[in-house]
Every structure is written in structure tokens, then in C-alpha cells.
Amino acid sequence: MRIRYSLLAFSLLGAFASGVSADSRAFITNQLDNSVSVIDTKSQQVVETIKVEGKPAGVALNQPKKQVYISTPEGGGFAVLDSEKLTKLTKVKVGGASLGITADRKGEQVFVADWYENSVTVFDTKNFAKIKTLTVGKSPSGMTVSPDNRWLYVANRIDDSISQIDLSKLTIRNTTKVGAHPFGIAVDSQGKRLYSANVESDNVTVLDARSLKRLATIKVGARPYAVALALNDSLLFVTNQDDSTVSVVDTTTYKQIDVVAVGDKPEGISTHPDDQNVYVANWFDNNVSVIDAKTLKVVNTIKTGEGSRAFGEFIAR
């Protein structure tokens, strides 16, 4: 059943935990505007808009080097932003249609998934030289790196599978089937569980992050797009594109415990460093909803640009 209603934005004063970093910024790709909106998460306002051509979609963070990488599906590569100065540093050509993008935990490598070439290209982050191109499954999309920096996980949308890449060897260790058309994925902070949002089967697959053994399948809303964890990995938040909602899943019981109405066509989702506030990019409403993971209420709505997607991890510390 679709839930199609809007929530009034609540005052954000006092809504955020005292441990919020003043320097945390959310980088929201606006695909139809060819821009990136930068949200100061303390003031809850857009403080800068950076022009990025090529229909920007994916976001990856390089925390050690204070950089943000923005994939440009129609630009054949990705842009490099300075996360402190809020300027564009350079653009890197990859070829094909880059969508999914992520960086390793040390900030030494960036990985770019090519939707049409069925590959993931690895670049160093010193001078953005290409290191290697790996053939994966069909239409690779979401990617994430394990906390110990050992594994890169890739969602292969058309193949209904997840690939696990050994980062020490840059070879594929394992590939396993999940639900229909996996897209956004996330790994927990302990590197034990991997979660995959499966767009066409309206569910989330839970895998053992090392063996890729299937642990559970969780029914959620219509066309789940991306996932994020909060409150010490106790809750999983899933954007449901066609329901305009976010499903809340208890990661102990693997049960959906609540549904939160957000903006129209929610896509990218990421958790603030405070581990409590969850940011959701609403593609059709051109804004970002902020959910308090403790109350499961929308506490603010922030206007961004046209076609906000923010696919990936988009909140820099």
C-alpha cells in the first residue's frame, strides 16, 4: 500500500544530539541541475552550490584527503571536490556511464562502476592514474568497502548479484545471487553484515559480509533504492522510491518495524556522524528529508536542487 502524504517540517532546534560535528556537510547531487548542493548539517542550510556537468548522481567520500568524488553518468567519469573549500579540483575521465562510486577507507583509491561496460575501474587518489579495470556483473551500481579495508562489494543490478573484490589482490573472490535488481548496498560498522536493496523484488537481502552467505530476506516498500544504518547498526533505513517512504528495519529480528513518509521519489540515503540523524534525498521533490532515528520522525526538510539523488555515502565529517 502506498503512503502518499507529506509531513510538516518540525523545528530542528534541539532535535540533534549534542555530539554533532559543526564541520559535517552533506553533498547532494542534483542531476537535473548539473550541480551539487552542500548542506551544513549544523545550520541545516545549503551553504554552497557547486556546478558539476554530466548529470551528477553518485557520491563518494575520501575522509583522509578531505575530498568528495561525484560520478557523472553523462560526463563519462567523475569530478573531484574539496570538501573543506567547497571547490571543484579536477575531473577524471573514465568512459562509458559511471554511476556507482566509492573510495577505500585509507583514502588511497577510488572505485568507479561503469553501467554499460560491466566493469569497475580503480584509480589512485594521488594523481588519479588508472590502476586496473575489473570485469564484474551486468550493470554494476552500488558499491561499498568493508571497515577493515579488505573487501569491495559491488551490486550487479541486471545479474541480481553481489560481487566481493579482494582489495589486496584486486581480484573477485566471490559472487552471490540476491533479490531482483540490487542497487544500493551498505555494510555494518563491524564488517559482519551486508545489506542490499533489491529494486524489482521489493525487498532487502542480508548477507554474511565475509562468506556472502544469505542470512535473511526482508520485505519492504515499492522499489527500494538504497540503505543506511543508524543507532549502532540496530536500525536499517531503506528508501522506497514508489511509496515515497523509508522503511525502518530492526537488524536483530530482520523485521520492518515502521514506515516513515518522506518526499516524492526518495533515493540516496546516508547517516550523519552522530549516528542518529538520517538524510534522504528526494528526487522528485528537489529536497532532503532528515529523520531522527530515535523518534522515527521527520525533523526537517531542506530545499536543494532539481533532481536530488545523492547515491552513495554523502555526509563528510
C-alpha positions, -999 to +999 in steps of 0.1 A: +000+000+000+014+034-010+016+061+016+015+094-003+013+122+022+037+149+034+049+157+069+053+193+082+089+201+089+095+203+126+118+229+141+153+214+142+165+234+172+172+209+200+165+180+177+201+170+171+224+152+195+249+173+213+278+154+196+270+167+161+302+179+144+300+215+133+321+206+102+298+179+089+285+186+054+261+167+032+269+167-006+237+163-026+239+156-063+212+174-083+211+155-115+188+178-135+205+209-123+241+197-130+250+208-095+259+197-060+241+213-030+263+214+001+243+213+033+259+225+066+243+199+089+246+222+120+227+251+105+206+228+083+210+251+053+225+249+019+258+269+021+271+264-014+261+251-048+288+237-069+284+233-107+292+198-119+283+189-155+274+155-168+242+147-148+259+141-114+245+112-095+269+092-073+288+105-042+319+091-025+339+104+004+376+105+009+378+115+046+416+113+049+422+137+020+391+159+025+378+151-010+344+142-024+340+123-057+309+129-079+301+104-106+288+120-139+270+093-160+267+116-190+302+130-185+320+097-187+338+100-154+338+118-121+345+152-106+368+158-076+357+183-050+375+198-020+352+191+010+365+220+030+370+248+005+339+236-015+356+240-048+360+217-078+395+204-081+395+184-113+375+159-134+387+124-143+377+106-175+366+070-172+345+063-203+310+047-206+284+057-180+298+060-144+272+058-117+283+039-086+314+053-069+332+048-036+366+052-020+387+029+002+390+036+039+425+048+037+417+073+010+442+058-014+419+045-041+386+054-057+364+029-075+340+037-103+313+014-117+306+016-154+269+008-160+274-002-197+308-017-197+300-040-167+332-030-150+348-013-120+378+009-126+403+015-098+422+049-096+448+061-072+439+093-054+474+109-056+472+118-093+441+098-104+460+074-125+442+043-135+454+012-117+431-016-130+398-023-146+378-053-133+350-071-151+321-077-128+284-085-134+259-067-156+251-030-148+272-025-116+257+002-094+260+005-057+294-002-040+309-001-005+341-010+012+344-031+044+355-013+076+388-032+076+395-021+040+398-057+029+367-061+006+349-040-020+313-050-026+296-043-059+258-047-067+253-060-102+218-049-110+209-069-141+226-100-128+208-099-095+241-105-077+267-090-054+304-093-062+331-093-035+365-080-045+397-086-026+414-052-024+449-066-017+448-085-050+422-066-069+405-098-079+370-111-075+367-135-046+331-144-047+297-135-063+263-145-050+227-141-060+204-117-041+170-103-049+159-088-082+179-058-094+201-049-064+211-013-063+221+004-031+242-016-006+257-010+029+280-029+053+277-026+091+304-010+112+318-044+123+321-057+088+298-086+096+266-080+076+259-066+041+225-052+031+213-050-004+182-030-016+166-050-044+145-027-066+124-051-085+116-077-058+107-050-032+130-065-005+163-063+012+188-092+012+210-096+043+244-114+037+272-125+058+298-099+047+327-123+045+312-155+031+283-138+012+260-165+027+224-153+027+211-147+062+176-132+056+153-116+031+132-086+044+101-073+027+100-035+024+082-010+002+079-004-035+112-002-055+137+000-026+167+020-038+193+025-011+201+016+025+218+032+056+224+020+092+219+041+124+219+038+162+249+014+164+237-006+135+205-015+153+182+000+126+184-002+088+167+026+068+156+018+033+143+043+007+112+031-012+111+051-045+075+044-055+060+047-020+077+080-011+086+063+022+115+050+042+112+015+058+128+010+092+141-025+099+152-040+132+185-056+124+182-081+152+148-095+142+151-087+105+116-072+107+102-040+094+091-020+124+080+013+109+074+033+078+083+070+076+067+092+049+093+115+032+094+134-001+085+122-035+108+095-051+133+091-023+167+078-035+200+084-018+202+079+020+231+085+045+235+087+082+251+117+100+283+111+120+261+115+151+246+080+142+211+094+148+200+117+120+194+101+086+193+122+055+172+113+025+174+128-010+140+132-026+145+132-064+110+145-075+106+170-046+141+185-050+148+184-013+163+164+016+143+149+045+160+145+079+148+116+100+155+113+137+164+076+142+153+076+178+118+091+173+114+079+137+100+113+127+110+137+100+126+167+119+134+189+089+131+193+052+159+211+033+154+226-002+182+216-026+183+215-064+164+198-092+166+161-093+183+154-060+198+118-060+229+116-038+236+079-045+262+067-020+277+079+012+274+117+011+279+132+046+315+142+052+328+146+087 
